[in-house]
Amino acid sequence: MDNRGNTFIGGRWVGATGSQLITVLDPSTEACIATVQESSDQDVDAAVAAATAALPVLRRMPVTDRAALLLRFAEELERRSDRLAVAVSQEMGMPLKLCVDHQVTSAVETVRSTVRALVETQFSERIGHSTVYRDPVGVVAAITPWNYPLLQTVSKVAPALAAGCPVVLKPSEMAPLDAFLLAEAVAAAEWPAGALNLVMGTGPDVGEYLVRHPGIAHVSLTGSTRAGRRVSQLASSSIKRVSLELGGKSPAVVLADGDLAAAVRHTVHSVMVNSGQTCTALTRLLVPFQSMPDVEDLAVEAMAGYRVGPASDPSSDVGPLANANQRHNVNEHLERAPIDGARIVWSYPVADLPDRGFFVPPTLYGVSDHRIAVAREEIFGPVLVVIPYVDEDDAVEIANGTDYGLAATVWSGDEERAHAVARRIDAGTVDLNGAPFNALAPFGGHRQSGRGRELGVHGITEFTELTSVQHTIDTSHDTSRETELPA
Ligand code: NAD
């Protein structure tokens, strides 16, 4: 058993002084694998004070030095790849064989792509007789979830540091172990003391105390829409800036001339990988009415090809859900869906699920009314709903018919046609024909999927504040870009 009593504050490992012990369970076995000492209010105060002390240091640091430190951070994470993969697999249940690629390499690449974006970021520009500066916003509170714990954390920490903002990180209480290794990597990369500070605890106590803290300038949360709403309310009392990366119920829209087999394979994969606990999972497959039978056959064949099992078993493709709450939520949806009129097309044999662990059977539904809960609410489990549409207008209306707007895909033999439909979909990211992820393009949600953007230049400028300095003479002819922040 791993007992963690320390957190990382002001460049040192110090004892946490909260009264509660957080218990970390292995979702594959339900056994306790670690305890983590919660941070007290005083620990959070110390973390914010250390970050505040680091702010002028980071603000003055040339961009090129911040880029070099970020590259070292990426190297130090990479050096810890195996340990990070084991930590993430144990704390949230993704099969170990998938963790290096899906959880660690993706995080390392996100740090490296942040460096590429940093080089492109314009920290000052001339507009008429003004010089407009992008200054670091101040101390950032990063509050992160359990589903891709390392990736979600670096998606905040790397751009905040790139912008010159020190960070106080509160990782998910459900999956806190990788954050210790991340702090180790920041220290090994020799970021100045206080650039990253770690506090531990649950959302309602440590999370809310941090959000309310007067020393925090910007709160960046990835999590549920419920938590986003609460954090927005708390932050508004002191007019803090807030970025929210929240839930989704993303559609895959297959047009009549789309490649059905490729679309189904891609969509099923997005729902099965990480047991459906991916914010951008394409959980609604929208297909022409007449294609329903073919699509259902293809989807059954694809889903049945995934083996569900414990995270440590090399033959497992799909692990358990990450925690008991999540299993409860998904099971509630599975019970309710047929009552609401969803037709079960296929379900993983329950007898083949492991006896212990937070497992649920991956399930495929056919749905004619897209307004029922299973077709409208985020489930965050391996559950796919196929919905028929009559024409393109109907497809677009169904695609936009939830409270969310995080991601979507559009499939067509004619990419221009797919593009035209994509422009009618109200979502932050729309992929055409299974196009690969672009870590330099802005990522974030419309409507209740959130506010603000991560990744690329937009992810960095999210953590900056504009200052306009007016000159007495017009310098608008000088459009030179400055790559260093003003001292
Ligand atoms: P959650 O909202 O329960 O917790 C997320 C984080 O917020 C945790 O660190 C938690 O402690 C903290 N938190 C919760 N309530 C809080 C409060 N009142 N004040 C301050 N902090 C609080 O979410 P989760 O269950 O960990 O993650 C799953 C959710 O995250 C899903 O809805 C998923 O869609 C969403 N998600 C979104 C993205 C994205 O980029 N849009 C990425 C991953 C996950």
Residues whose N, C-alpha, C, O or C-beta is under 5 A from the ligand:
A	BS01	NAD	I143 T144 P145 W146 N147 K170 P171 S172 E173 G201 T202 G203 P204 G207 E208 T222 G223 S224 T225 A227 R230 E245 L246 G247 G248 C279 S449
